[in-house]
Amino acid sequence: MEKLSIIKIGGNIIEDETSLNAFLKLFSNLDGNKILVHGGGKRATHIASKLGIESKMVNGRRITDAETLEVITMVYGGLVNKNIVAKLQALQIDAIGLTGADINSIKSEKRPVKEVDFGFVGDVKQVASNSIDKLIKANFTPVFCAITHDGNGQLLNTNADTIASTIAVGMSEIYETYIYYCFELNGVLKDFNDKNSVVKKIDTDTYKELLDAKIITDGMIPKIDNCFDALNNGVSKVHIGNTSMLTKENDNFTTITL
């Protein structure tokens, strides 16, 4: 099987022009087949504020009402996505910007209301791996923003980490898939005050030890849980670290494996 790398970048990279340009240079030099996934929540919050639209959050998750969905669609699918695509074209990468609605690539269902009504937020149900593969086989590099659709004409705001994971699972039928979650830290840290205290490998046994020792807590728990879910559904490996992990010289990042 050929390798396919799915790289997800966070808002801190998107918001900083220098960091974004440096990342895209690394991405463009990455060998083999690749897909880029991005969000843009910080930019969406900023634009919404300029438009007089209040951004509502519950437990760190955005409430996506109709007005907010319009802003997210403009920012994620337009401003951020097309800026990234244009920069990749300048680096000789034939990128194509996509939402989940394009070529019916990622279908979701609106999240059911439980304790909180998150509004127009989607939970991924289906990835059209064969359609995405046609783009890859045609030498295009897909760049997905964090928007999916329900198949009935409704766009849905969707977590970018989840999109990266579900694309990787879907594409694992065709490729040996690897996920790279790029953020500002070197990886999962033993000591948050020591940026070099990276836990280089986490398997199920190590994960339990880190949970018991309260080294992995709070928001990192669902992230790692999602990583193991992807690994249990066909993904080969998941890497977490800063953008330099895309280079062959750097081995100071976290690898999640079964």
N, C-alpha and C positions, 0 to 999 in steps of 0.2 A: 504493500500500500504506500502511496505517496503521502508525504507529510503536509498537513494544513495547519498553519498557525492562526489563531484567532486572538487578536490583541485588543484589549479594552483600555481606554485612557479616561482619566477622571478630570473633573472640573479645574483643578489647580494647574494642570498642563494646558488645558484649553484656554484658560484665562491669561496665561503669561505667554506673550508672543515669542520671546526668546526660547522658553521651554518647549513650546509647540514646534517651532522650527527645528530645534535640536532633535526632538522626538521623531518628527517626520523624516529627517535625514536618516536616522537609525532605521526607521521602518522601511524606507525605500531601499536600504542596503541589505535587508533581511532576505536570506535565500529562500526560494521555494514559493509555494502557494500561500496566500495570506488574505485575511479579512480584518478590517479595522472596525471597531465598535466604539461609539462615543455618546456621551450625554450632553450636558450643557446647562445644568440646573442653575449655576451661579449667574451665567449670562441671562438666562430667562428671568430670574428674580430681579436682576438689574433693569432689564427692559420693561418688565411688568411695572416696576416702581415708577419709571419714567412716564408710563401710560396711566398712572394712577390706579393700578390694579394691585390689591394687596395679595401677597403670597402667604397662604395658610399652610402650616406644617403641623403634623401630629407624629410624635416620636421620630422626628427626622424625616418623615415621608410627606411628600407634597399632596395637598388636596387639589385635585384637578377639576375645577368647575369649567363651564363652557368658555368663559372669558380666558381663563388660564390655558385651556387647551389651544385656543387660537394663538396665544403668545408662544407656547411651546412648539407648535407646528411651525410658526415663522422662524423661531430662533434655532431649534434643533434641525429641522428639515431644510431650512433656508440658510440663514446667516452662518451658523457654525459648520454645517455639513458642506456647503459649497465653498466656504473659505478653505477647509481642509482639502477638498477635492482639487481646487485650483493650485494650492501649494504642492500637492502630490504631482500634478501634471508638470509643474516647473521642475520637479525632480525626476522626470521621465517615467513616472508611474501612471499607467492608463487607468485611473480610478473612476469609479461610477458611484455616485451618491444615491443612497436608497433609504426609504422607510420600509417597514414591513408590508405596506400596501403594494409597493412596487413589485411587479411580477408575482404578486400574491405570495411573497416570500415568507412572511411570519404572521400567522393568524393568532389572535388572542380572544379571550372573553372578558367582558367587563367584570371587574372584581366584585363579588357579592357583598352586600352591606352586612356587616356584623356589628362590632362595637362602634366602628367608624365608617362613614360613607366617604370613600376616597374619590368618588366622582368618576371621571373618565380615565380610569387606570386599568390597564390590561394585564391579565395573567396569560402567558404564552401557552398555546395548546398545540400548535402545529408549525413545523418548519419545512418549507418546500425545498428539500436538499437538492433534488434533481434540477430545479430551476436555477438555484444559486450556482450549482456546479456548471451549468451551461455558460454562465458569465466567466467563471474561472477558466474553463476550457477554452474560451475565446480570448484569454489573456487579459481580461479585465480584473481589477482589484476592487471588490465591493467595499464600500464605506457605509456602514449602517448607523443611522441615528436612533435614538431611543423612542421610536414611535412605531406602533404596530396597528393592526386593524382587525375588525371583527367579522369581515366577510360580507357585511350588510351596509357598507358605506360609512361606518363610524371609525374614525381614528382614535387611538388610545395611547396615553402616556404609559411607558413601560420601562421598568428598571433596566439600565444598561448592563449591569453585571449579569442579570438574568438572561438578557438577549445574547450576550457572549456565550454563556453556558449552554443555552438551548440550541444555538447555532452549532456549537461544537458537538453536542450530542447528536443532532440531526445529521451533520456532515460525517460523523464517525462511521456511517454505513458505507461511505465512499473513500474516506481518507483516514490516516492515522492523525488524530486531532490533538492539538496542544493549545491550552489557554494561557495567555499572559495577561495578568491583571497589573497594569502599571499605575502606580501612585507615587506619592512624594517620599515614602520611607523605603529603606533597603529591603524590607520584607517583614515577616512576623518577628517581633523583637522579644527577647527574654526580659530585657530591661528597657522600658520606654525612654529612659533618660540616656541610654547608651545606644546611639544610632547604629553602631556596628555589632550589636549583640544579636545577630540574626540567627534564628532557628532555621538551619539550611534544609532540613528534611522533616516533614510531618507525615506520618502514617497514622492509622487508626489508634495504635497503642500510644504513640507519642502524643497524639491529640488528647487522649484521656488524661495523660500525665500533666499536660499543660493546662487543661481545664481544672484538674484537682488542685494544681498549684496556683490557680487564678492568674496565670500568665496570659492566657487568652480569655478575654472577658468582653462584655457589652456587645458593641456592634460588630466585632470581629467574629463572634460565634456564628451568626447566620451566614457570614461570608464563607467561613471554613466549611460549614454544613453544606452550603451550595456546591463547594468544590468537591466534597466527597460524593454528593449526589450525581454530579457530572461524571466522576470517575466510575461510579457504579453503573453508569448508563452508556459506556462506550468510549469516553474520553481517555486518552493515554496518560497525560500528565497535566497538572495545573501549576503555574509558576506565579508567585506574588513578589513584586519588588519595584524598584524604580526603573526608569527607562533604560538604564545602562545594562540591564539583564539581557537586552536584545543583542548585545555584543558578545563575541566569543571570549573576550578578555575577562569579563566579569563573571564570577561564580558566587558572589555574595548576595544571594537572594533565597527565597523560600520555595521549595518544591513540595507540592502536596501529591502524595501517591498512596495507593492502597497497600 
